[in-house]
Amino acid sequence: MLSFAKMHGLGNDFMVVDGVSQQIYFTEGQIRKLGDRHRGIGFDQLLLIEAPQQPDVDFHYRIFNADGKEVEQCGNGARCLARFVRQMGLTWKHKIRVSTMKGIMDLQILRNGLVSVDMGVPMLEPEKIPLRYANQETHYQVTVDGISHQFGAVSMGNPHCVLTVDDVKTANVDAIGQALTQHTLFPEGANIGFMQIVERDEIRLRVFERGVGETQACGTGACASAVIGRLQHQMSQKVRVYLPGGHLHIDWPGDGQRLKMMGPAEFVFQGFIEL
Ligand SMILES: N[C@H](CCC[C@H](N)C(=O)O)C(=O)O
């Protein structure tokens, strides 16, 4: 029997598994079955927490989308990891350092009950996103179904494409998201963000996630929108990003600097399942 927790960050929901006390390996097919919202547990991502693989790190953090594929990063999931390892007694620390396939992140459980995450330095070079474009631009362009779209692109460890729209409520998230998430411009696919600039320090955002579809929130998507918002629209260093599931606080001092995200992480239930 496998024990797990169901958690969420602003409605972006996860199955969280302690891979430190339990030896576990998932096939893509098992992940898809567990993620099924009618016949399984149901989640946007499965988060697997493993013992550290290098010194000065508390845990290794692996992320699998509902389609079964392993990906590089998950911001809402990182906050849930911090709450999970404390609540399950895997650590007594309030500051937790985790490694992912792309780097190192510092998590901190704050007195106000929120969790802050140091998301590292956003990567803007096309080859690091990755994006098939010769040079780094503030605005990229793509034509889909005869319609031309301008976008910004950045990696938070995982690839993000961010379009600016007049009104997120009427944005054609599913159709454009489907068309762009596996576009040849993005050799490893991309998460597609639809950003409405409300104020210099306020964004409304919806995200069509790679391997999942539209989610109620996307932490790395919120980070990506704050970066593109700052580069394209001269937004403030500190930005509140409002997603359908709630809002996140993003703080990015600018190019080459580390980005900080702060937001909630909720436990829903604990359970056991026969794989
Ligand atoms: N929901 C996650 C993002 C998962 C990204 C995943 N869909 C990908 O393929 O990169 C977050 O809060 O950052």
The ligand as an SDF file (V2000), in Angstrom:
LIG
                    3D

 13 12  0  0  0  0  0  0  0  0999 V2000
    1.6140   23.9300  -11.8180 N   0  0  0  0  0  0  0  0  0  0  0  0
    3.0280   24.1310  -11.7810 C   0  0  0  0  0  0  0  0  0  0  0  0
    3.6480   24.1660  -13.1280 C   0  0  0  0  0  0  0  0  0  0  0  0
    3.7650   22.8270  -13.6690 C   0  0  0  0  0  0  0  0  0  0  0  0
    4.3920   22.9770  -14.9850 C   0  0  0  0  0  0  0  0  0  0  0  0
    4.1510   21.7810  -15.8390 C   0  0  0  0  0  0  0  0  0  0  0  0
    2.8230   21.8020  -16.3990 N   0  0  0  0  0  0  0  0  0  0  0  0
    5.1650   21.7700  -16.9560 C   0  0  0  0  0  0  0  0  0  0  0  0
    4.9800   20.9810  -17.8470 O   0  0  0  0  0  0  0  0  0  0  0  0
    6.1470   22.5380  -16.8730 O   0  0  0  0  0  0  0  0  0  0  0  0
    3.4530   25.3570  -11.0110 C   0  0  0  0  0  0  0  0  0  0  0  0
    2.7530   25.7040  -10.0730 O   0  0  0  0  0  0  0  0  0  0  0  0
    4.5140   25.9180  -11.3350 O   0  0  0  0  0  0  0  0  0  0  0  0
  1  2  1  0
  2  3  1  0
  2 11  1  0
  3  4  1  0
  4  5  1  0
  5  6  1  0
  6  7  1  0
  6  8  1  0
  8  9  2  0
  8 10  1  0
 11 12  2  0
 11 13  1  0
M  END
$$$$
